[in-house]
Amino acid sequence: MKQLWCAVSLMAGSLMYSSVAPAETTSGALLQQMEQASQSLNYELAYINVSRLGIESLRYRHAVLNDKVYAQLLQMDGPRREVIQRGKEVSYFEPGLEPFTLTSDHIVDSLPSLVFADFQQVAENYDFVPVGRARIADQLCEVVRIVARDGTRYSYIVWLDSETKLPLRIDLLDHDGETLEQYRVVSFAVDDGVRRMMQGLEKANMPPSFSMPVAEKVTFNWKPGWIPAGMKELTESRRRIPALNKLVDSRLYSDGLFTFSINVSAADKNSVPQLLRTGRRTVQTEIRDNTEITLVGEIPPSTAKRITDGVILGAAR
């Protein structure tokens, strides 16, 4: 698998050649155009996701019918896994599970989350660096690198089709420039034929909506002492985790590109300090004052440790 990963990265890198993007088009504007194109065009993408866990082959269709978004994500290999979006409803069909529907404005498992970012907000803490041009899926692309100014997060390189502005390749890089994940389009189409194929979803019967449990609203007696610049708290909740038989306080943070949660609970005999990393995801656990502090998120291990070390216990906020 390691050899295959290296081969894919080297083959992709060899396609890039140096060329300056047009001066009149800023990198930030290109990324905003990518966001708009991904949500407004009628298109089909065949692509692969490459990570340390392996390679996935997928197909994604997107269309706008009567001002309403319809989308379909299909896993092309192995057991059939399908996700369908109709407006604000996203339905999941997986082997061995009862189909269900959640409320969302896009399929979170489809295009990389970067595509749905608010780049005006992201620009407050990230630099958008023009890299040049390259060919991906036989299309000329503009290439942009996205780098956090404070160096506490991962970075991206994005290849945008020069004509449609759709993302044809996105690499997630660690601090050493090593590729952690790669989204890479093999072929794509942008036309009304995709729109016609999606019309059948307008009257399709979808599974019932899944109701999420209401989180208990409480005042926590802890707070983070430090978080990276631009990270904002989105939610806080207290939930009982049946598998652990304990209450867990959670705060979720995001900067528009990456997210992480801080989870605090009473320590028990199973609580142990640990550091786990799988691709972009890090799990950092610290035991302090009979309290278990666990961070789970899309940040480097060094940043995760700094955050957990800085959590202030016995401080209400």
Secondary structure, 3 states (H helix, E strand, C coil): CHHHHHHHHHHHHCCEECCCCCCCCCHHHHHHHHHHHHHHCCEEEEEEEEECCEEEEEEEEEEEECCEEEEEEEECCCCCCEEEEECCEEEEECCCCCCEEEECCCCCCCCCHHHHCCHHHHCCCEEEEEEEEEEECCEEEEEEEEEECCCCCCEEEEEEECCCCCEEEEEEECCCCCEEEEEEEEEEEECHHHHHHHHHHHHCCCCCECCCCCCECCCCCEECCCCCCCCEEEEEEEEEECCCCEEEEEEEEECCCCEEEEEEEECCCCCCCEEEEECCEEEEEEEECCEEEEEEECCCHHHHHHHHHCCEECCCC
